[in-house]
Amino acid sequence: MPAIATSSSLAAAAAAEIASQGGNAVDCAIAASLVSINTQPGVCALAGSAYVTIWPQDGEPVTIDGNVAVPGLGSDKDVSAIEAESVEMAYGGGIRTIVGAPSVAVPGTPAALAAAAERYGSLAWADVLAPSI
């Protein structure tokens, strides 16, 4: 059994389950990430952004860009001119954020994880998703 380091025992169990099914390191990391997303929403979120870095055994490191995309970006409309309201939230000891149209983005996490699984994973996507489901 390979060594597994994650943010929680639940995520580690998911990775171990995938390893026991013959999954490779990428499969295990994705399974652990998805369990972390489902069980630790204050730390990571499915509706957020992710950069997935993989160093294949026979090649150079690759980073899959799963950053969020701003709706309207690339269109004729100047999305940077849309105003937002600044608000204070108690989350995490208190943070200031914005609300309104400019605070909306298209999540990149699901696409980045799916691309990593497709390019570098060894198990079927449904099998990798199973522990988080």
PyRosetta script that sets phi, psi and omega in degrees:
from pyrosetta import init, pose_from_sequence

init()
pose = pose_from_sequence("MPAIATSSSLAAAAAAEIASQGGNAVDCAIAASLVSINTQPGVCALAGSAYVTIWPQDGEPVTIDGNVAVPGLGSDKDVSAIEAESVEMAYGGGIRTIVGAPSVAVPGTPAALAAAAERYGSLAWADVLAPSI")
pose.set_psi(1, 131.3)
pose.set_omega(1, 178.8)
pose.set_phi(2, -72.0)
pose.set_psi(2, 162.3)
pose.set_omega(2, 174.2)
pose.set_phi(3, -74.0)
pose.set_psi(3, 140.7)
pose.set_omega(3, -178.7)
pose.set_phi(4, -129.5)
pose.set_psi(4, 125.2)
pose.set_omega(4, 176.6)
pose.set_phi(5, -122.8)
pose.set_psi(5, 123.1)
pose.set_omega(5, -178.7)
pose.set_phi(6, -140.9)
pose.set_psi(6, -176.1)
pose.set_omega(6, -179.2)
pose.set_phi(7, -84.8)
pose.set_psi(7, -10.4)
pose.set_omega(7, -178.5)
pose.set_phi(8, -158.5)
pose.set_psi(8, 164.0)
pose.set_omega(8, 177.4)
pose.set_phi(9, -68.2)
pose.set_psi(9, -30.5)
pose.set_omega(9, 177.3)
pose.set_phi(10, -65.5)
pose.set_psi(10, -43.3)
pose.set_omega(10, 178.8)
pose.set_phi(11, -66.4)
pose.set_psi(11, -39.0)
pose.set_omega(11, 177.8)
pose.set_phi(12, -64.1)
pose.set_psi(12, -39.1)
pose.set_omega(12, 178.2)
pose.set_phi(13, -64.3)
pose.set_psi(13, -38.0)
pose.set_omega(13, 178.1)
pose.set_phi(14, -64.0)
pose.set_psi(14, -44.9)
pose.set_omega(14, 179.3)
pose.set_phi(15, -63.7)
pose.set_psi(15, -41.7)
pose.set_omega(15, 179.1)
pose.set_phi(16, -63.8)
pose.set_psi(16, -39.0)
pose.set_omega(16, 177.8)
pose.set_phi(17, -61.3)
pose.set_psi(17, -44.2)
pose.set_omega(17, 179.8)
pose.set_phi(18, -67.3)
pose.set_psi(18, -39.3)
pose.set_omega(18, 177.0)
pose.set_phi(19, -61.8)
pose.set_psi(19, -39.7)
pose.set_omega(19, -179.0)
pose.set_phi(20, -67.7)
pose.set_psi(20, -19.9)
pose.set_omega(20, 177.6)
pose.set_phi(21, -90.8)
pose.set_psi(21, 3.2)
pose.set_omega(21, 179.3)
pose.set_phi(22, 94.5)
pose.set_psi(22, 9.6)
pose.set_omega(22, 178.9)
pose.set_phi(23, -68.3)
pose.set_psi(23, 150.2)
pose.set_omega(23, 177.8)
pose.set_phi(24, -88.6)
pose.set_psi(24, -175.4)
pose.set_omega(24, -176.2)
pose.set_phi(25, -60.8)
pose.set_psi(25, -36.4)
pose.set_omega(25, 179.3)
pose.set_phi(26, -67.1)
pose.set_psi(26, -45.1)
pose.set_omega(26, 177.0)
pose.set_phi(27, -57.3)
pose.set_psi(27, -45.4)
pose.set_omega(27, -178.8)
pose.set_phi(28, -63.8)
pose.set_psi(28, -43.4)
pose.set_omega(28, -179.3)
pose.set_phi(29, -65.0)
pose.set_psi(29, -40.5)
pose.set_omega(29, 178.9)
pose.set_phi(30, -66.2)
pose.set_psi(30, -44.6)
pose.set_omega(30, 178.6)
pose.set_phi(31, -59.8)
pose.set_psi(31, -44.6)
pose.set_omega(31, 178.4)
pose.set_phi(32, -64.2)
pose.set_psi(32, -40.7)
pose.set_omega(32, 179.1)
pose.set_phi(33, -62.1)
pose.set_psi(33, -44.2)
pose.set_omega(33, -178.9)
pose.set_phi(34, -65.5)
pose.set_psi(34, -37.7)
pose.set_omega(34, 176.3)
pose.set_phi(35, -67.1)
pose.set_psi(35, -40.2)
pose.set_omega(35, 176.7)
pose.set_phi(36, -61.3)
pose.set_psi(36, -41.8)
pose.set_omega(36, 178.2)
pose.set_phi(37, -59.6)
pose.set_psi(37, -41.7)
pose.set_omega(37, -178.2)
pose.set_phi(38, -76.7)
pose.set_psi(38, -25.8)
pose.set_omega(38, -174.0)
pose.set_phi(39, -110.3)
pose.set_psi(39, -12.8)
pose.set_omega(39, -179.1)
pose.set_phi(40, -133.7)
pose.set_psi(40, 63.0)
pose.set_omega(40, -174.7)
pose.set_phi(41, -64.5)
pose.set_psi(41, -17.1)
pose.set_omega(41, 176.4)
pose.set_phi(42, -77.9)
pose.set_psi(42, -14.5)
pose.set_omega(42, -177.7)
pose.set_phi(43, -102.8)
pose.set_psi(43, -40.5)
pose.set_omega(43, -179.1)
pose.set_phi(44, -148.4)
pose.set_psi(44, 158.3)
pose.set_omega(44, -175.6)
pose.set_phi(45, -144.9)
pose.set_psi(45, 143.2)
pose.set_omega(45, 176.9)
pose.set_phi(46, -63.9)
pose.set_psi(46, -33.1)
pose.set_omega(46, -178.6)
pose.set_phi(47, -91.4)
pose.set_psi(47, 38.3)
pose.set_omega(47, -179.7)
pose.set_phi(48, -126.6)
pose.set_psi(48, -153.6)
pose.set_omega(48, 179.6)
pose.set_phi(49, -116.4)
pose.set_psi(49, 157.5)
pose.set_omega(49, 179.7)
pose.set_phi(50, -152.2)
pose.set_psi(50, 143.3)
pose.set_omega(50, 170.4)
pose.set_phi(51, -115.6)
pose.set_psi(51, 123.2)
pose.set_omega(51, -177.9)
pose.set_phi(52, -108.7)
pose.set_psi(52, 115.2)
pose.set_omega(52, 179.7)
pose.set_phi(53, -107.6)
pose.set_psi(53, 127.8)
pose.set_omega(53, -178.1)
pose.set_phi(54, -129.1)
pose.set_psi(54, 135.6)
pose.set_omega(54, 176.2)
pose.set_phi(55, -114.0)
pose.set_psi(55, 95.0)
pose.set_omega(55, -179.3)
pose.set_phi(56, -62.0)
pose.set_psi(56, 147.2)
pose.set_omega(56, -178.5)
pose.set_phi(57, -58.4)
pose.set_psi(57, -31.3)
pose.set_omega(57, -175.6)
pose.set_phi(58, -110.3)
pose.set_psi(58, 23.6)
pose.set_omega(58, -177.5)
pose.set_phi(59, -160.0)
pose.set_psi(59, -170.9)
pose.set_omega(59, 179.5)
pose.set_phi(60, -84.9)
pose.set_psi(60, 159.2)
pose.set_omega(60, 177.3)
pose.set_phi(61, -60.1)
pose.set_psi(61, 144.9)
pose.set_omega(61, 179.5)
pose.set_phi(62, -127.4)
pose.set_psi(62, 134.1)
pose.set_omega(62, 174.5)
pose.set_phi(63, -114.5)
pose.set_psi(63, 125.0)
pose.set_omega(63, 176.5)
pose.set_phi(64, -93.0)
pose.set_psi(64, 121.1)
pose.set_omega(64, -176.5)
pose.set_phi(65, -85.0)
pose.set_psi(65, 108.3)
pose.set_omega(65, 177.1)
pose.set_phi(66, -114.4)
pose.set_psi(66, 34.7)
pose.set_omega(66, 178.3)
pose.set_phi(67, -67.0)
pose.set_psi(67, 159.0)
pose.set_omega(67, 179.1)
pose.set_phi(68, -69.8)
pose.set_psi(68, 155.8)
pose.set_omega(68, 176.1)
pose.set_phi(69, -117.1)
pose.set_psi(69, 136.7)
pose.set_omega(69, -179.9)
pose.set_phi(70, -82.8)
pose.set_psi(70, 124.6)
pose.set_omega(70, 177.2)
pose.set_phi(71, -58.4)
pose.set_psi(71, 136.6)
pose.set_omega(71, 179.3)
pose.set_phi(72, 90.2)
pose.set_psi(72, -11.7)
pose.set_omega(72, 179.8)
pose.set_phi(73, -62.3)
pose.set_psi(73, 131.2)
pose.set_omega(73, -177.5)
pose.set_phi(74, 92.8)
pose.set_psi(74, -7.2)
pose.set_omega(74, 178.1)
pose.set_phi(75, -87.4)
pose.set_psi(75, 178.1)
pose.set_omega(75, 179.3)
pose.set_phi(76, -72.4)
pose.set_psi(76, -19.5)
pose.set_omega(76, -177.7)
pose.set_phi(77, -78.0)
pose.set_psi(77, 137.0)
pose.set_omega(77, 178.4)
pose.set_phi(78, -82.0)
pose.set_psi(78, 92.6)
pose.set_omega(78, -176.8)
pose.set_phi(79, -68.5)
pose.set_psi(79, -21.0)
pose.set_omega(79, 179.4)
pose.set_phi(80, -72.4)
pose.set_psi(80, -15.9)
pose.set_omega(80, -178.8)
pose.set_phi(81, -86.4)
pose.set_psi(81, -9.2)
pose.set_omega(81, 180.0)
pose.set_phi(82, -74.1)
pose.set_psi(82, 130.2)
pose.set_omega(82, -176.0)
pose.set_phi(83, -85.1)
pose.set_psi(83, 153.1)
pose.set_omega(83, 176.6)
pose.set_phi(84, -130.1)
pose.set_psi(84, 161.3)
pose.set_omega(84, 179.2)
pose.set_phi(85, -103.4)
pose.set_psi(85, 133.4)
pose.set_omega(85, 178.2)
pose.set_phi(86, -85.0)
pose.set_psi(86, 132.6)
pose.set_omega(86, 179.6)
pose.set_phi(87, -134.0)
pose.set_psi(87, 153.0)
pose.set_omega(87, 176.5)
pose.set_phi(88, -101.6)
pose.set_psi(88, 133.2)
pose.set_omega(88, 178.2)
pose.set_phi(89, -122.1)
pose.set_psi(89, 149.0)
pose.set_omega(89, -179.4)
pose.set_phi(90, -77.9)
pose.set_psi(90, -14.6)
pose.set_omega(90, -176.4)
pose.set_phi(91, -53.3)
pose.set_psi(91, 136.5)
pose.set_omega(91, 174.8)
pose.set_phi(92, 63.7)
pose.set_psi(92, 27.2)
pose.set_omega(92, -179.4)
pose.set_phi(93, 88.9)
pose.set_psi(93, 4.2)
pose.set_omega(93, 177.5)
pose.set_phi(94, 110.3)
pose.set_psi(94, 116.9)
pose.set_omega(94, 176.3)
pose.set_phi(95, -137.6)
pose.set_psi(95, 155.7)
pose.set_omega(95, 174.5)
pose.set_phi(96, -106.3)
pose.set_psi(96, 132.7)
pose.set_omega(96, 179.6)
pose.set_phi(97, -140.7)
pose.set_psi(97, -177.8)
pose.set_omega(97, 177.2)
pose.set_phi(98, -119.4)
pose.set_psi(98, 152.3)
pose.set_omega(98, 174.1)
pose.set_phi(99, -127.9)
pose.set_psi(99, 152.8)
pose.set_omega(99, -177.9)
pose.set_phi(100, 123.1)
pose.set_psi(100, -178.9)
pose.set_omega(100, -175.2)
pose.set_phi(101, -52.7)
pose.set_psi(101, -40.7)
pose.set_omega(101, -179.2)
pose.set_phi(102, -69.7)
pose.set_psi(102, -10.6)
pose.set_omega(102, 179.8)
pose.set_phi(103, -90.5)
pose.set_psi(103, 1.1)
pose.set_omega(103, -178.1)
pose.set_phi(104, -94.5)
pose.set_psi(104, 139.5)
pose.set_omega(104, 177.3)
pose.set_phi(105, -147.6)
pose.set_psi(105, 157.2)
pose.set_omega(105, 176.2)
pose.set_phi(106, -85.5)
pose.set_psi(106, 122.1)
pose.set_omega(106, -177.9)
pose.set_phi(107, -60.8)
pose.set_psi(107, 143.9)
pose.set_omega(107, 177.8)
pose.set_phi(108, -110.4)
pose.set_psi(108, -12.6)
pose.set_omega(108, -177.1)
pose.set_phi(109, -57.3)
pose.set_psi(109, -51.7)
pose.set_omega(109, -178.3)
pose.set_phi(110, -58.2)
pose.set_psi(110, -42.0)
pose.set_omega(110, -179.0)
pose.set_phi(111, -66.4)
pose.set_psi(111, -40.3)
pose.set_omega(111, -180.0)
pose.set_phi(112, -65.1)
pose.set_psi(112, -44.3)
pose.set_omega(112, 179.2)
pose.set_phi(113, -65.6)
pose.set_psi(113, -40.6)
pose.set_omega(113, 178.8)
pose.set_phi(114, -64.8)
pose.set_psi(114, -41.0)
pose.set_omega(114, 178.8)
pose.set_phi(115, -64.3)
pose.set_psi(115, -40.5)
pose.set_omega(115, 178.3)
pose.set_phi(116, -63.2)
pose.set_psi(116, -42.9)
pose.set_omega(116, 179.6)
pose.set_phi(117, -64.7)
pose.set_psi(117, -42.3)
pose.set_omega(117, -178.0)
pose.set_phi(118, -66.1)
pose.set_psi(118, -43.0)
pose.set_omega(118, -175.6)
pose.set_phi(119, -81.4)
pose.set_psi(119, -35.8)
pose.set_omega(119, -169.8)
pose.set_phi(120, -125.7)
pose.set_psi(120, -10.6)
pose.set_omega(120, -178.7)
pose.set_phi(121, -78.5)
pose.set_psi(121, 166.6)
pose.set_omega(121, -179.7)
pose.set_phi(122, -120.1)
pose.set_psi(122, -15.9)
pose.set_omega(122, -179.8)
pose.set_phi(123, -102.3)
pose.set_psi(123, 163.8)
pose.set_omega(123, 175.3)
pose.set_phi(124, -65.8)
pose.set_psi(124, 145.5)
pose.set_omega(124, -178.8)
pose.set_phi(125, -54.1)
pose.set_psi(125, -41.7)
pose.set_omega(125, -179.8)
pose.set_phi(126, -60.4)
pose.set_psi(126, -37.5)
pose.set_omega(126, 179.1)
pose.set_phi(127, -67.9)
pose.set_psi(127, -39.1)
pose.set_omega(127, -179.8)
pose.set_phi(128, -69.5)
pose.set_psi(128, -34.0)
pose.set_omega(128, 178.4)
pose.set_phi(129, -74.9)
pose.set_psi(129, -25.5)
pose.set_omega(129, -172.2)
pose.set_phi(130, -51.2)
pose.set_psi(130, -45.3)
pose.set_omega(130, -178.8)
pose.set_phi(131, -62.1)
pose.set_psi(131, -33.5)
pose.set_omega(131, -179.9)
pose.set_phi(132, -79.3)
pose.set_psi(132, -27.1)
pose.set_omega(132, 177.7)
pose.set_phi(133, -71.2)
pose.dump_pdb("model.pdb")
